[in-house]
């Protein structure tokens, strides 16, 4: 095989048994790899009856066929599981260079099942794979564990994927930390692994990835690199990464502030955490993931104030919002501290921020008081309280025990008024884009398979020719950001495109529509693997993958009712700023109907139909849904 | 002008390892950084990444220790490796003070040969950290940067 390594590593922790199986080539072709293979495997291994509390949940790591190759931005790692916090389909994707190492060691997927009696970690040294005792390492911050493992195994080049003390102590949104600074954060994969007594994976690989058509592949990779670097906004990303969007959002009234009560921070306060402040006072140099020209991460140092001495990879847009504007915290040093602490101790900075934001709002409204918080005042922007709660949450003590449940479950403990202030979809806190004035993003959040998310679709067009837009969408209405027209079709398209990227192993940031022409992915994958992919075949793979994720959720009872947003975005228009008065109320249902029609699903129920599934080769999925009475009713159910 | 060599600006290296993967592809037509002629060391508590490569010493320890004269200077003064003469003893690995020679499959060694004058790593270093420059000009860019900083103070 070319591109793919053709091997799946299976680790049964209960029996302490390790097996290596062949990757079925037809399956690889149909589901591409990483996210796609992971979704199909999860669907097959996890019946709807399996509880999200069960230690039998498989955790599937994956590296796609292009990972570790010349393709730019090809370091992505995927994890798929049944989420312990949402109880539905869960996955996460990150950068760094762990995934290439997995490929060099010879593996496309690693499946962890069962539960170990005592803490262990997996050591993959090419094809010598062993489970090692992790009892001395359990409970320690991830950065220390990373170094101790490298010392114990004797090679600084070893790559690690580890859980931290937060997951081990029971935080429901525990993460997996890759080589210290990159994270698999969404949906709590660290928590699922912690319940298995599984500390993580150390890997070293000395092999390579053969390419089917090397000359053509090399040329295509050069072309894509040039395309990215020639884009007008490329330079901005090399300077600021996603933080660059913060200034834009502030200026255009799209910056989630104070639990989305506002869409813009007060200018004089925002000035303390602006792009200029970062560039002049905190930024040291650029950092990049594997083979990536975008270098959107940056090394920071805090030079003064109470957090002086903090160093690491910078807070991105989400961190600046989640622990900054969302909490009315305008202390950049504090945000840097929280970026480091949440990464090192192993919890999702976004879910933490979302939960704290809920807590601050219910505190402001008097639904909770210091009696409930154990004496901690939760006035907006109180950095001392935020730091104290971080420690309590990691240790699952005091009010931290509530924060550690995540925003939906925490809010449910305090009544229906409190629940209205939980900014979550399908059980996970929302990413930080103001959606009331961004229809396609609002729709994307509502339909994302894993909940609360913008990355399942990332419906952004940043450039590209009119010919390309018309070829891909059939209309250029997708470019009109404020109109609901064509957005249903667009979000479905982007979900398929992102499923492809997450499955072949490329970074969505680098392959934004306009930085590259997405149609180039087809020859790229063809030259690498030797398998003939046209663009429509490739996008059909994306559609297939997304339908499997949907079916997984449908079997667990989800339908149209769950494809929605918190009431705030329908009932409370933006209060002030450039986009004052915007709301999704009047347009949402129409966009959702359009989306279901674009997907070939029944708009009334939100369920899939048999014919569409069979057309994608998902006959067994159609049969399962039919048996369980979870196909679209009426004439579509043939 | 003199010999041209590889040099790196450590403030620009992002740790992306494009140099490794493109170097290995040029050699083997497959992506195998393990056998590249350039390796990046990451100091991840400091955020500093350092590509390591043959420095083209004027009086190389590796050439001195090689028992079969497989390492020698070519007509233009560049250190080159002759595979036919090599017996795979790996004494050069021990001798190089920087560890810029690595073992490779069969009896090969991995050592930067400057791609016959058009280094692939430099061409693919998107951050502009690696350059291929005359020895006499290595410090030029840094000198100019410092001079500019000092001048700013006096403006």
Interface residues (C-beta under 8 A of the other chain):
Chain A: X68 X69 X70 X97 X100 X104 X143 X156 X179 X180 X181 X205 X206 X207 X208 X209 X210 X211 X214 X218 X225 X229 X284 X285 X286 X287 X288 X289 X290 X291 X292 X293 X295 X299 X311 X312 X313
Chain B: X11 X12 X14 X15 X16 X17 X18 X21 X22 X24 X25 X28 X29 X30 X31 X32 X33 X34 X35 X41 X44 X45 X46 X47 X49 X124 X126 X127
